[in-house]
Amino acid sequence: MNRFLNILMLGLLYASPIFAQDVSEKKDSLCGDRIFGVDVIHEVRISFLQSNPWDSLFLMKKERDSLEIKKYMQANVEVDGVKFYSSGVRIKGESSFEFYPGKKKSLKINFGKYIKKQKLDGLKTINLNNAFRDPSFLREKLYLDFMRKEGLPAPRCTYANVYVNGEYMGLYSLVEEINKGFLKRNFQNKKGAFFKGEPKASFEFLGDQIIDYQNSYRNKKDSIDGFSDLIDLIKVVNGKENEALVDFEEMFNIEDCLKIFAITNLFVNIDAYNIHYRHNFYLYKNKQTEKFEWIPYDGNYAFCAFSPEFNLEQAQQLDIFYQYEKKNSPLMKFIFANSEYRKFYLDYINHLLDDKFSKIALGDEIDKLTLRIRRSVYYDTHKMYSNEDFEKNINETIGDYNDAGAFIPGLKSFLNKRIDFLNKELKK
């Protein structure tokens, strides 16, 4: 066994240099294709002038959280052998910052922060996520990739081995930033109203004053533009306007939103509006259709990696029309009160269960990704869980099955039980 571990620890699965020459100016539709379109683990080396940059990074994170001061530290960044000078780097995340032990924190890199138009494969910004509460390192990628394969506007995801001042910090998920470039690639326009749903973005009607919504729906353009349209949408959802249903459908892309909610439910990603926490989404008013689009992100809690409410059996048997009763979620009530929307949602779940959300399809994807990342996971001494936990969590649950929040389901065992339950409930 020791000999086997030594072989695995001899080196990482290095990516071959795929950026012979980085091109900053390229068609929006092609941006990121070389990063996200190859099945390799990228290598990201971040070099700060400071010998110990973590103290400054931690201080900037706390200032950003308490004072909303947007600060980055300047660093040179090398990706697969290509150098990017004077990039901006900062710590990101909430639970992944507060509760992840040690200094392996999630990071955001802005390549164009100090050198205008400097980009990585046409991308201005990338995110490096530390797989908080995920011994398998697979949850976020499986969840986001599934969304993308269904043609939904979710960020792309891959992997990177990350070094800071020469020290190997471990394996990270490399995730696409949701910004104007993302909007252009997914909707072919980027000038519409653009909001990030913060933790209290409940869709509750708070009155007609814009100021009452600004803390819950952060305008990415740092202005009040678009708030009137957002408030109009919220009014309809809450029955404050005598609008016909067709008017709601002219304001909101309900079909894609229903698909996103269906996938979120199948994967039991509790860190989402339609399950438990009312955040981790963006709203964008598509200038081509004049409809708001729902954009999901953050998948490390998929397969119920954490829940303060469910034990393991309850998570595996989560009702497809589940609504969290302790928090008011007017959008969910509005959607599920409509028979046409319920039918579309149910039909889509049945469609996914036929062959896409299946034991074979997802099991094969789990096996393929596990093989790709295993060496890097074993070499990662900063990870949250042990090598044994990594191997076990692919198939088996870790922790106390009956204690909410104290277990992390095994990917395959959870998938099998969830599919068996859904097929029985839907009598497939």
C-alpha positions as CSV (number, residue, x, y, z in Angstrom):
1,M,0.0,0.0,0.0
2,N,2.8,2.4,0.9
3,R,4.5,1.7,-2.4
4,F,1.2,2.5,-4.2
5,L,0.9,5.8,-2.4
6,N,4.5,6.7,-3.2
7,I,3.9,6.1,-6.8
8,L,0.8,8.4,-6.7
9,M,2.7,11.0,-4.9
10,L,5.7,11.2,-7.3
11,G,4.2,13.9,-9.3
12,L,1.0,15.6,-10.4
13,L,-0.9,15.2,-13.5
14,Y,0.6,18.2,-15.3
15,A,-1.2,19.8,-18.1
16,S,0.7,20.2,-21.3
17,P,1.1,23.8,-22.4
18,I,-2.0,24.6,-24.4
19,F,-1.3,28.4,-24.6
20,A,1.5,28.7,-27.0
21,Q,0.5,32.4,-27.2
22,D,-2.4,33.8,-25.3
23,V,-4.9,35.8,-27.4
24,S,-6.6,38.6,-25.5
25,E,-8.9,39.7,-28.3
26,K,-11.0,36.8,-29.6
27,K,-14.6,36.2,-30.5
28,D,-16.8,36.1,-27.4
29,S,-18.2,32.7,-28.4
30,L,-14.7,31.2,-28.4
31,C,-13.4,32.7,-25.1
32,G,-12.4,30.0,-22.7
33,D,-12.6,27.1,-25.2
34,R,-9.0,26.2,-24.6
35,I,-9.4,26.3,-20.8
36,F,-12.7,24.5,-20.5
37,G,-12.6,22.4,-23.6
38,V,-9.8,20.0,-22.8
39,D,-9.7,17.1,-20.3
40,V,-6.5,18.1,-18.5
41,I,-5.7,19.5,-15.1
42,H,-4.3,23.0,-15.6
43,E,-1.4,24.4,-13.6
44,V,-1.8,27.9,-12.1
45,R,1.2,29.5,-10.3
46,I,0.5,32.7,-8.4
47,S,3.6,34.7,-7.3
48,F,3.3,37.6,-4.9
49,L,6.1,40.0,-4.0
50,Q,5.3,39.4,-0.3
51,S,7.0,36.3,1.2
52,N,3.9,35.6,3.2
53,P,0.9,36.9,1.3
54,W,-1.8,35.2,3.3
55,D,-2.0,37.7,6.1
56,S,-2.7,40.5,3.6
57,L,-5.2,38.3,1.6
58,F,-7.1,37.5,4.8
59,L,-7.2,41.2,5.9
60,M,-8.5,42.2,2.5
61,K,-11.2,39.6,2.6
62,K,-12.4,40.8,6.0
63,E,-12.4,44.4,4.8
64,R,-14.4,43.4,1.8
65,D,-16.9,41.6,3.9
66,S,-17.4,44.2,6.6
67,L,-16.7,47.5,4.7
68,E,-17.5,46.3,1.1
69,I,-14.1,47.6,0.0
70,K,-13.1,45.9,-3.3
71,K,-9.4,45.2,-3.0
72,Y,-7.1,42.9,-4.9
73,M,-3.5,42.0,-4.3
74,Q,-1.1,42.3,-7.2
75,A,0.6,39.1,-8.4
76,N,2.1,37.6,-11.4
77,V,0.2,34.5,-12.6
78,E,1.4,31.7,-14.8
79,V,-1.2,29.4,-16.4
80,D,0.1,26.3,-18.2
81,G,3.4,28.0,-18.7
82,V,2.0,31.4,-20.0
83,K,2.8,34.4,-17.8
84,F,0.3,37.2,-16.9
85,Y,1.9,40.1,-15.1
86,S,0.3,42.3,-12.5
87,S,-3.0,40.4,-12.1
88,G,-5.4,41.0,-9.3
89,V,-5.9,38.2,-6.7
90,R,-8.3,38.0,-3.8
91,I,-9.9,35.4,-1.5
92,K,-13.5,34.7,-2.2
93,G,-16.4,32.8,-0.7
94,E,-18.4,32.6,2.5
95,S,-18.6,29.2,4.2
96,S,-15.6,28.1,2.1
97,F,-13.6,30.9,3.8
98,E,-15.0,30.8,7.3
99,F,-15.0,27.0,7.9
100,Y,-12.3,25.6,5.6
101,P,-9.4,24.8,7.9
102,G,-5.9,26.1,7.0
103,K,-5.0,28.5,4.3
104,K,-6.3,26.7,1.2
105,K,-9.0,29.3,0.5
106,S,-11.0,29.9,-2.6
107,L,-9.5,32.6,-4.9
108,K,-10.6,34.9,-7.6
109,I,-8.0,36.1,-10.3
110,N,-8.7,39.2,-12.4
111,F,-6.1,39.2,-15.2
112,G,-7.1,42.6,-16.4
113,K,-7.3,44.4,-13.0
114,Y,-4.1,46.3,-13.5
115,I,-3.2,45.7,-17.2
116,K,-6.2,46.6,-19.3
117,K,-7.3,43.9,-21.8
118,Q,-5.0,41.3,-20.4
119,K,-7.0,38.0,-20.5
120,L,-6.6,34.3,-20.1
121,D,-7.9,32.6,-23.3
122,G,-10.2,35.7,-23.7
123,L,-11.4,35.5,-20.1
124,K,-10.9,38.5,-17.8
125,T,-11.6,36.6,-14.5
126,I,-11.6,33.1,-13.2
127,N,-12.5,31.5,-9.9
128,L,-10.5,28.8,-8.0
129,N,-12.8,27.0,-5.6
130,N,-11.5,24.8,-2.8
131,A,-14.1,22.0,-2.8
132,F,-15.5,22.9,0.6
133,R,-17.3,20.0,2.2
134,D,-16.7,17.8,-0.8
135,P,-14.2,14.9,-0.2
136,S,-14.8,13.7,-3.7
137,F,-13.9,17.0,-5.4
138,L,-16.5,16.1,-8.0
139,R,-19.8,17.7,-6.9
140,E,-19.5,21.1,-8.5
141,K,-18.2,19.9,-11.8
142,L,-20.9,17.2,-12.1
143,Y,-23.6,19.7,-11.2
144,L,-22.5,22.5,-13.5
145,D,-21.6,20.2,-16.4
146,F,-25.0,18.6,-16.2
147,M,-26.6,22.1,-16.5
148,R,-24.4,23.0,-19.5
149,K,-25.2,19.8,-21.3
150,E,-28.9,20.7,-21.0
151,G,-28.2,24.0,-22.7
152,L,-28.7,26.1,-19.6
153,P,-26.7,29.2,-18.8
154,A,-24.4,27.9,-16.0
155,P,-20.7,28.6,-15.7
156,R,-18.1,26.1,-17.1
157,C,-15.9,24.2,-14.8
158,T,-12.6,22.3,-14.9
159,Y,-9.6,21.6,-12.6
160,A,-6.3,23.3,-11.7
161,N,-3.3,22.4,-9.6
162,V,-2.6,25.7,-7.8
163,Y,0.7,27.0,-6.4
164,V,1.2,30.2,-4.3
165,N,4.8,31.5,-4.1
166,G,6.0,28.0,-5.1
167,E,4.0,26.1,-2.5
168,Y,1.5,23.6,-3.8
169,M,-1.9,24.6,-2.4
170,G,-3.8,21.7,-3.9
171,L,-6.4,20.8,-6.4
172,Y,-9.1,23.4,-7.1
173,S,-12.1,23.6,-9.3
174,L,-11.5,26.3,-12.0
175,V,-14.9,27.9,-12.6
176,E,-15.9,30.5,-15.2
177,E,-16.8,34.0,-13.9
178,I,-20.4,35.2,-14.5
179,N,-19.7,38.7,-16.0
180,K,-20.4,40.6,-19.1
181,G,-18.3,38.2,-21.2
182,F,-20.4,35.3,-19.8
183,L,-23.6,37.2,-20.8
184,K,-22.3,37.8,-24.3
185,R,-21.4,34.1,-24.8
186,N,-24.7,32.8,-23.5
187,F,-27.2,35.4,-24.6
188,Q,-25.4,37.2,-27.4
189,N,-25.8,40.5,-25.6
190,K,-24.6,42.1,-22.4
191,K,-26.2,45.4,-21.9
192,G,-29.4,44.4,-20.0
193,A,-30.1,44.8,-16.3
194,F,-27.9,42.4,-14.4
195,F,-28.4,41.5,-10.7
196,K,-26.8,39.1,-8.2
197,G,-29.1,37.5,-5.8
198,E,-27.7,38.0,-2.3
199,P,-28.7,35.9,0.8
200,K,-32.0,37.7,1.2
201,A,-33.1,37.7,-2.5
202,S,-36.4,36.1,-1.7
203,F,-38.6,37.7,-4.3
204,E,-40.8,39.1,-1.5
205,F,-42.5,42.4,-2.4
206,L,-41.0,45.2,-0.3
207,G,-42.7,48.2,-1.8
208,D,-42.0,50.5,-4.7
209,Q,-38.8,52.1,-3.4
210,I,-35.6,50.9,-5.1
211,I,-33.6,51.4,-1.9
212,D,-35.5,48.5,-0.2
213,Y,-34.1,46.0,-2.8
214,Q,-30.5,47.2,-3.2
215,N,-29.1,45.1,-0.4
216,S,-30.8,41.9,-1.6
217,Y,-30.3,42.3,-5.3
218,R,-26.9,43.7,-6.1
219,N,-26.8,45.6,-9.4
220,K,-23.7,44.5,-11.1
221,K,-23.5,47.8,-13.0
222,D,-23.4,49.7,-9.7
223,S,-26.4,51.8,-10.6
224,I,-30.2,51.9,-10.2
225,D,-30.8,50.9,-13.8
226,G,-33.1,48.0,-14.2
227,F,-34.5,48.0,-10.7
228,S,-37.9,49.2,-11.9
229,D,-38.1,46.2,-14.2
230,L,-37.1,43.9,-11.4
231,I,-39.7,45.3,-9.0
232,D,-42.4,44.9,-11.7
233,L,-41.4,41.2,-12.0
234,I,-41.6,40.8,-8.2
235,K,-45.0,42.5,-8.1
236,V,-46.4,40.0,-10.6
237,V,-44.9,37.0,-8.6
238,N,-46.6,38.4,-5.5
239,G,-49.9,39.2,-7.1
240,K,-49.5,42.9,-6.7
241,E,-50.4,43.6,-10.3
242,N,-53.4,42.3,-12.2
243,E,-51.2,40.9,-14.9
244,A,-52.2,38.0,-17.1
245,L,-50.0,34.9,-17.0
246,V,-48.8,35.6,-20.5
247,D,-47.4,38.9,-19.3
248,F,-45.3,37.1,-16.7
249,E,-44.0,34.8,-19.5
250,E,-43.1,37.9,-21.5
251,M,-41.1,39.2,-18.5
252,F,-39.3,36.0,-17.4
253,N,-37.8,32.9,-19.1
254,I,-39.9,30.4,-17.1
255,E,-38.9,27.3,-19.1
256,D,-35.2,27.5,-18.4
257,C,-35.8,28.5,-14.8
258,L,-38.0,25.4,-14.4
259,K,-35.3,23.2,-15.9
260,I,-32.7,24.7,-13.5
261,F,-34.9,24.1,-10.5
262,A,-35.6,20.6,-11.6
263,I,-31.9,19.7,-11.9
264,T,-31.2,21.5,-8.6
265,N,-33.8,19.3,-7.0
266,L,-32.6,16.0,-8.6
267,F,-29.0,16.8,-7.3
268,V,-30.4,18.0,-4.0
269,N,-28.2,21.1,-4.0
270,I,-29.6,22.7,-0.9
271,D,-27.5,25.9,-1.5
272,A,-30.0,27.2,-4.0
273,Y,-33.2,29.3,-4.0
274,N,-35.6,26.5,-4.7
275,I,-34.3,24.2,-1.9
276,H,-33.0,26.1,1.1
277,Y,-30.7,29.1,0.8
278,R,-32.1,32.0,-1.3
279,H,-29.0,33.0,-3.1
280,N,-26.4,31.7,-5.7
281,F,-28.2,33.0,-8.7
282,Y,-28.1,35.9,-11.1
283,L,-30.9,37.6,-13.0
284,Y,-30.2,39.1,-16.4
285,K,-32.6,40.9,-18.6
286,N,-31.9,39.5,-22.0
287,K,-31.9,42.4,-24.5
288,Q,-33.0,40.1,-27.4
289,T,-36.1,38.8,-25.6
290,E,-36.6,41.4,-22.9
291,K,-37.0,38.6,-20.5
292,F,-35.2,38.0,-17.2
293,E,-32.9,34.9,-17.3
294,W,-32.1,32.8,-14.2
295,I,-28.4,32.0,-14.0
296,P,-27.3,29.4,-11.4
297,Y,-23.9,28.9,-9.9
298,D,-22.1,27.1,-7.0
299,G,-22.5,23.4,-6.8
300,N,-20.2,22.1,-4.1
301,Y,-23.3,21.2,-1.9
302,A,-24.8,19.0,-4.7
303,F,-25.6,15.5,-3.6
304,C,-26.6,17.1,-0.3
305,A,-23.1,17.7,0.9
306,F,-24.6,19.8,3.7
307,S,-28.1,20.3,5.1
308,P,-29.3,21.7,8.4
309,E,-32.7,20.1,7.8
310,F,-32.5,16.6,6.4
311,N,-31.0,13.3,7.5
312,L,-29.7,11.1,4.8
313,E,-32.9,9.3,4.1
314,Q,-34.9,12.5,3.9
315,A,-32.4,14.0,1.4
316,Q,-32.5,10.9,-0.8
317,Q,-36.3,11.0,-0.8
318,L,-36.7,14.8,-1.2
319,D,-40.0,15.5,-2.9
320,I,-39.7,17.0,-6.4
321,F,-42.1,19.8,-5.5
322,Y,-40.3,20.5,-2.2
323,Q,-40.5,24.0,-0.7
324,Y,-38.8,25.1,2.4
325,E,-41.6,26.2,4.7
326,K,-39.5,28.1,7.2
327,K,-38.6,30.8,4.6
328,N,-40.9,32.6,2.3
329,S,-40.1,31.9,-1.3
330,P,-42.8,33.7,-3.4
331,L,-41.3,32.6,-6.7
332,M,-41.6,28.9,-5.8
333,K,-45.2,29.4,-4.6
334,F,-46.1,31.2,-7.8
335,I,-44.6,28.6,-10.1
336,F,-45.9,25.5,-8.3
337,A,-49.4,27.0,-8.0
338,N,-49.7,26.9,-11.8
339,S,-50.7,23.6,-13.3
340,E,-49.0,24.3,-16.6
341,Y,-45.7,25.0,-14.9
342,R,-46.0,22.0,-12.7
343,K,-46.7,19.7,-15.7
344,F,-43.7,21.2,-17.6
345,Y,-41.4,20.7,-14.6
346,L,-42.6,17.1,-14.0
347,D,-42.3,16.2,-17.6
348,Y,-38.8,17.5,-17.7
349,I,-37.8,15.5,-14.6
350,N,-39.2,12.3,-16.3
351,H,-37.3,13.1,-19.4
352,L,-34.0,13.4,-17.4
353,L,-34.7,10.2,-15.5
354,D,-35.1,8.3,-18.8
355,D,-31.4,8.3,-19.6
356,K,-29.5,11.5,-18.5
357,F,-30.0,11.5,-14.7
358,S,-29.3,7.8,-14.6
359,K,-27.0,5.4,-12.6
360,I,-25.1,4.5,-15.7
361,A,-24.6,7.9,-17.3
362,L,-23.6,9.7,-14.1
363,G,-21.8,6.7,-12.7
364,D,-19.6,6.6,-15.8
365,E,-18.9,10.3,-15.5
366,I,-18.0,9.9,-11.8
367,D,-15.5,7.1,-12.7
368,K,-13.9,9.2,-15.5
369,L,-13.4,12.3,-13.4
370,T,-12.1,10.3,-10.4
371,L,-9.4,8.8,-12.6
372,R,-8.5,12.2,-13.9
373,I,-8.1,13.9,-10.5
374,R,-6.9,11.1,-8.2
375,R,-3.2,11.9,-8.3
376,S,-3.7,15.6,-7.6
377,V,-6.1,14.8,-4.8
378,Y,-3.5,12.4,-3.2
379,Y,-0.8,15.0,-3.5
380,D,-2.9,17.8,-2.0
381,T,-1.9,18.1,1.7
382,H,-4.1,21.1,2.3
383,K,-7.4,19.4,1.4
384,M,-10.2,19.3,3.9
385,Y,-10.5,15.5,4.0
386,S,-8.1,12.5,3.9
387,N,-7.2,10.3,0.9
388,E,-9.3,7.6,2.5
389,D,-12.3,10.0,2.7
390,F,-11.8,10.8,-1.0
391,E,-11.9,7.1,-2.0
392,K,-14.8,6.3,0.3
393,N,-17.0,9.2,-0.6
394,I,-17.1,8.2,-4.3
395,N,-19.3,5.4,-3.2
396,E,-20.2,5.6,0.5
397,T,-21.5,8.2,3.0
398,I,-19.2,9.8,5.5
399,G,-20.5,10.7,9.0
400,D,-23.7,10.1,11.0
401,Y,-26.6,9.3,8.6
402,N,-29.3,10.4,11.0
403,D,-27.8,13.8,12.1
404,A,-28.6,16.7,9.8
405,G,-25.4,18.5,8.8
406,A,-23.1,15.7,10.1
407,F,-22.9,13.5,7.0
408,I,-21.7,13.8,3.4
409,P,-23.4,11.3,1.1
410,G,-21.4,9.0,-1.1
411,L,-21.9,10.0,-4.7
412,K,-22.9,6.7,-6.2
413,S,-24.9,5.4,-3.2
414,F,-26.9,8.7,-3.0
415,L,-27.5,8.7,-6.7
416,N,-28.7,5.1,-6.7
417,K,-31.1,5.7,-3.8
418,R,-32.4,9.0,-5.2
419,I,-33.1,7.5,-8.6
420,D,-34.8,4.4,-7.1
421,F,-37.0,6.7,-4.9
422,L,-38.0,9.0,-7.8
423,N,-38.7,6.2,-10.2
424,K,-41.0,4.6,-7.6
425,E,-42.7,7.9,-6.8
426,L,-43.3,8.7,-10.4
427,K,-44.1,5.0,-11.1
428,K,-41.7,4.8,-14.0
